[in-house]
Amino acid sequence: MKTEIVKETTETKYIEWADKKKQFIYTVDFQDYLTLSNIKLYLSFIKKLEKDTDMSPIMQNEIFIDKIGEKKDHAWKPMTYYFKINHDNSSFFIKHSIAPPNLLGIGGYKEGISTKEAENILLENKIDWARIIPFKLGYSDKNDKYYISERKDISNLQPIDEYLDGFIPDTQTSVYNSSKKNTEENTRTEIYKKFNILKILFRNFFDFAPGHNVLVDTNTKELYLFDLTKRDLKKSPS
């Protein structure tokens, strides 16, 4: 087994490994969380919550985990589960994709590799008004895919389309503030200009649209990208 630390232009250090059965990549700063006891506890929580119908969160050994959503395929079978986890003063997002029905084989390891590439795209193009929500781990085997990233405070983050929909004036109101309207139009133009630049840079990534994987910080107007998968990744060993 060959294990190596890869230093990227982002100055983030990764450990990456792959064979015919499994592939993983994770950031060096995540190693302290990847103890056998923590992994077993995380997985036991995840499996329990995936079977639980009342969506009740679990708290044990200072680890809090909550199921925040799921996606099903066309046959109404579970395809992807989403969780948030708080542990040791850190907050993470976990995505568990069930490999066989998971369309296009995305998620897990490929998502980690894609996010790493996305960080470098922003850096190389000197984009300082957009951020990648940092990932911590991407893991894939023949049955499951896990992706873990930092969990951002979402109180100020909204999908671009939802945010801009709120700018449409109420036509029932007798007077609409023209100054406010001009400000909103300028903001709309600014955000779409930024999005169109990113759309070109990330044209080889899936689901790059205003309603998918792109959020806007309603205070700073910075854009945040997450849940990224590149189309033309080299195939993992199989």
C-alpha positions as CSV (number, residue, x, y, z in Angstrom):
1,M,0.0,0.0,0.0
2,K,1.4,3.3,-1.0
3,T,0.5,6.4,1.1
4,E,1.7,9.8,0.2
5,I,1.2,13.4,1.3
6,V,0.5,15.7,-1.5
7,K,1.1,19.4,-1.2
8,E,-1.1,21.5,-3.5
9,T,-0.8,25.1,-4.6
10,T,-3.5,25.8,-2.0
11,E,-1.0,24.9,0.7
12,T,-3.4,22.3,1.9
13,K,-1.9,18.9,2.6
14,Y,-3.7,15.7,1.6
15,I,-3.3,12.0,2.1
16,E,-4.5,10.0,-0.9
17,W,-4.7,6.3,-1.6
18,A,-6.4,4.0,-4.1
19,D,-6.6,0.4,-5.2
20,K,-9.1,-1.8,-7.0
21,K,-11.5,-2.0,-4.1
22,K,-11.4,1.5,-2.4
23,Q,-10.1,5.0,-2.8
24,F,-9.8,7.8,-0.3
25,I,-8.4,11.2,0.1
26,Y,-8.4,13.4,3.2
27,T,-6.8,16.5,4.6
28,V,-3.9,16.1,7.0
29,D,-5.7,18.3,9.6
30,F,-8.6,15.8,9.7
31,Q,-6.4,12.9,10.9
32,D,-7.2,13.5,14.5
33,Y,-10.9,12.7,13.9
34,L,-10.1,9.5,11.9
35,T,-9.5,7.2,14.8
36,L,-11.0,3.8,14.7
37,S,-13.3,4.5,17.6
38,N,-14.6,7.7,16.0
39,I,-15.1,6.0,12.6
40,K,-17.1,3.2,14.2
41,L,-19.2,5.7,16.2
42,Y,-19.9,7.9,13.1
43,L,-20.9,4.9,11.0
44,S,-23.1,3.5,13.7
45,F,-24.9,6.8,14.1
46,I,-25.3,7.2,10.3
47,K,-26.7,3.7,9.9
48,K,-29.2,4.2,12.8
49,L,-30.3,7.6,11.5
50,E,-30.8,6.2,8.0
51,K,-33.2,3.7,9.3
52,D,-34.9,6.1,11.7
53,T,-38.2,7.6,10.5
54,D,-38.5,10.4,13.1
55,M,-35.2,12.1,12.2
56,S,-34.2,12.4,15.8
57,P,-30.6,13.5,16.3
58,I,-28.1,11.5,18.3
59,M,-25.7,12.7,21.0
60,Q,-23.0,10.4,22.5
61,N,-19.3,10.9,23.6
62,E,-19.5,14.6,22.8
63,I,-20.5,13.8,19.2
64,F,-23.7,15.2,17.9
65,I,-25.1,14.0,14.6
66,D,-28.3,14.9,12.8
67,K,-29.9,13.7,9.6
68,I,-30.7,16.8,7.5
69,G,-32.0,15.3,4.3
70,E,-32.0,12.4,1.8
71,K,-32.5,11.8,-1.9
72,K,-34.2,8.9,-3.6
73,D,-33.9,7.5,-7.1
74,H,-36.7,7.1,-9.6
75,A,-37.8,3.8,-8.0
76,W,-38.1,5.7,-4.7
77,K,-35.1,3.8,-3.2
78,P,-32.6,5.7,-1.0
79,M,-29.7,7.1,-3.0
80,T,-28.1,9.7,-0.8
81,Y,-28.3,10.8,2.8
82,Y,-27.1,14.1,4.3
83,F,-26.0,14.7,7.9
84,K,-24.5,17.4,10.0
85,I,-22.1,16.5,12.8
86,N,-20.6,18.5,15.7
87,H,-17.5,17.1,17.3
88,D,-14.8,18.7,19.4
89,N,-15.9,22.3,18.6
90,S,-15.9,21.6,14.9
91,S,-18.9,21.2,12.6
92,F,-19.0,18.9,9.5
93,F,-21.3,18.1,6.7
94,I,-21.5,14.4,5.7
95,K,-22.9,13.0,2.5
96,H,-23.4,9.2,2.2
97,S,-24.1,8.0,-1.3
98,I,-25.1,4.4,-1.8
99,A,-23.0,3.3,-4.7
100,P,-25.2,0.9,-6.9
101,P,-28.1,3.3,-7.5
102,N,-26.0,6.4,-7.4
103,L,-26.2,7.9,-10.8
104,L,-22.9,8.5,-12.7
105,G,-20.9,7.0,-9.9
106,I,-20.3,10.5,-8.4
107,G,-19.6,11.3,-4.8
108,G,-17.1,10.2,-2.2
109,Y,-13.5,10.0,-3.5
110,K,-14.3,11.7,-6.9
111,E,-16.0,14.5,-5.0
112,G,-12.9,15.0,-2.9
113,I,-10.6,15.1,-5.9
114,S,-12.9,17.5,-7.7
115,T,-13.1,19.8,-4.7
116,K,-9.3,19.9,-4.5
117,E,-9.1,20.8,-8.2
118,A,-11.8,23.5,-7.7
119,E,-9.7,25.1,-5.0
120,N,-6.8,25.4,-7.4
121,I,-9.0,26.8,-10.2
122,L,-10.0,29.7,-8.0
123,L,-6.4,30.2,-6.9
124,E,-4.9,30.0,-10.4
125,N,-7.5,32.5,-11.8
126,K,-7.0,34.9,-8.8
127,I,-10.7,34.7,-7.9
128,D,-11.0,36.3,-4.4
129,W,-14.8,36.8,-4.4
130,A,-15.6,33.1,-4.4
131,R,-14.8,30.3,-1.9
132,I,-14.9,26.5,-1.9
133,I,-16.4,25.1,1.2
134,P,-13.3,23.0,2.3
135,F,-13.6,19.2,2.2
136,K,-12.1,16.9,4.8
137,L,-12.5,13.4,3.4
138,G,-13.7,11.6,0.2
139,Y,-14.0,7.8,0.4
140,S,-15.4,5.2,-2.1
141,D,-15.7,1.5,-2.2
142,K,-18.0,-0.8,-4.2
143,N,-21.0,-0.2,-1.9
144,D,-20.7,3.2,-0.4
145,K,-19.3,6.7,-0.9
146,Y,-18.7,9.2,1.9
147,Y,-17.9,12.8,1.6
148,I,-17.1,15.1,4.5
149,S,-16.6,18.8,4.4
150,E,-16.7,21.8,6.8
151,R,-20.1,22.9,7.6
152,K,-20.6,26.6,7.2
153,D,-22.9,28.8,9.2
154,I,-25.8,28.9,6.7
155,S,-27.7,31.8,8.3
156,N,-26.3,34.2,5.6
157,L,-26.0,31.7,2.7
158,Q,-28.7,31.2,0.1
159,P,-28.9,29.6,-3.3
160,I,-28.4,32.3,-5.9
161,D,-31.8,31.9,-7.6
162,E,-33.7,32.0,-4.2
163,Y,-31.8,35.1,-3.1
164,L,-32.5,37.0,-6.3
165,D,-36.1,35.9,-6.4
166,G,-36.5,38.0,-3.2
167,F,-35.6,41.1,-5.2
168,I,-38.8,41.1,-7.3
169,P,-41.0,44.0,-6.2
170,D,-44.5,43.4,-4.9
171,T,-46.7,44.6,-7.8
172,Q,-49.5,45.1,-5.3
173,T,-47.6,47.8,-3.5
174,S,-48.6,51.3,-4.6
175,V,-45.1,52.8,-4.3
176,Y,-41.8,51.0,-4.8
177,N,-38.6,52.7,-3.7
178,S,-36.7,53.5,-6.8
179,S,-33.4,53.8,-4.9
180,K,-33.8,50.3,-3.5
181,K,-34.8,49.0,-6.9
182,N,-31.6,50.4,-8.4
183,T,-29.5,48.9,-5.7
184,E,-31.1,45.5,-6.2
185,E,-30.6,45.7,-10.0
186,N,-26.9,46.5,-9.4
187,T,-26.6,43.6,-7.0
188,R,-28.4,41.3,-9.4
189,T,-26.0,42.3,-12.2
190,E,-22.9,41.9,-10.0
191,I,-23.9,38.4,-8.8
192,Y,-24.8,37.1,-12.3
193,K,-21.5,38.5,-13.7
194,K,-19.6,36.6,-11.0
195,F,-21.7,33.5,-11.6
196,N,-21.1,33.6,-15.4
197,I,-17.3,33.8,-14.8
198,L,-17.4,30.8,-12.6
199,K,-19.7,28.9,-15.0
200,I,-17.0,29.2,-17.7
201,L,-14.2,28.1,-15.2
202,F,-16.3,25.2,-14.0
203,R,-17.8,24.1,-17.3
204,N,-16.5,20.6,-16.8
205,F,-18.3,20.1,-13.5
206,F,-21.8,18.6,-12.9
207,D,-24.8,20.7,-11.8
208,F,-23.2,24.0,-11.9
209,A,-26.3,26.2,-12.0
210,P,-27.8,29.0,-9.8
211,G,-30.0,26.4,-8.1
212,H,-27.3,23.8,-7.6
213,N,-24.0,23.9,-5.6
214,V,-23.6,27.7,-5.7
215,L,-24.6,29.9,-2.7
216,V,-24.3,33.6,-2.1
217,D,-23.4,35.2,1.2
218,T,-26.2,37.8,1.5
219,N,-23.9,40.1,3.5
220,T,-20.7,40.1,1.6
221,K,-22.1,39.0,-1.8
222,E,-19.3,36.4,-2.0
223,L,-20.1,33.1,-3.7
224,Y,-19.6,29.7,-2.1
225,L,-19.3,26.4,-4.1
226,F,-19.8,23.0,-2.7
227,D,-20.7,19.4,-3.6
228,L,-18.6,19.5,-6.7
229,T,-17.8,16.7,-9.2
230,K,-15.8,17.0,-12.3
231,R,-16.9,15.3,-15.5
232,D,-13.5,14.2,-17.0
233,L,-11.8,12.8,-13.9
234,K,-9.5,9.9,-14.7
235,K,-11.1,6.7,-13.7
236,S,-10.1,5.2,-10.4
237,P,-8.7,1.7,-10.4
238,S,-11.3,-0.9,-11.0
